[in-house]
């Protein structure tokens, strides 16, 4: 089938990058997690899965994408990956010192039926998570939905864990970003700043996947939504969800959890959508 659609002539593309069709949920979950400051995405599955997802993002953004993996073996595939994930959490906090580990599942761990919520609760009960550090998770089987679904599920995972309602309303607006480039997220912040509106943008991959070449590798770049910003989302006046497929589910969860009203708009690309956003 593929050979019938392969041309005999080799076309040299010197000024164009064509991304392969990656519609895997964990790709989206990894991209969303990279938009949170000090967060290390973690793929609960085999090493090959994690490498595949990192390669897809690295190839597109031309940036080193950092992520960890549970490194399933044949034994893990049969008996489950709890031991691998417990060891991974310990190793990651000991060596890499992230503020957050964002765990997303894969086909393999979902098919086995790993109860990731229970495993992560065990990491807290066993004091494997240092004080002031956090572990969040979401379910992202590759055989359901696409990379957009995974992106949405990861944002919802952050919403389930961080925002808190204190009863004191803050003069700020939540914006849950759709699947856009880091430059687009930066422009959303620029528009809000020009209008004098304080926002919390989640996720925010600007200054993470578009950093300058300094000759020095930084494990956790300065960009990304911070933990205090995510916590404060529960006291914001309202939420704008940019894109029904990427952002609406997280906005619904935030409204149910903290009673923050939301509206859903199109991603502000093009004149009509941008005017509506403003």
WOWO-V191310 format. One line per field, one symbol per residue. burial: I if it has 16 or more other ideal C-beta (glycine too) atoms within 10 Angstrom, else O. A space follows every 10 residues. Layout:
burial=???
This chain:
burial=OOOOOOOOOO OOOOOOOOOO OIOIIIIIII IIIIIIIIII IIIIIIOOII OIIIOIIOOI IOIOIIIIII IIOOOIOOOI IIOIIIOIIO OIIOOOOIII IIIIIIIIII OIOIOIOOII OOIOOOOIIO OOIIIIIIII IIOOIIIIII IIIIIIIIIO IIIOOOOOOO OIIIIIIIII OIOIIIIIOO IIOOOOOOII IIIIIIIIII IOOOOOOOOI IOIIIOIOII OIIIIIOOII IIIOOIIIII IIIIIOOIOI OIOOIOIIOO OOOOOOIO
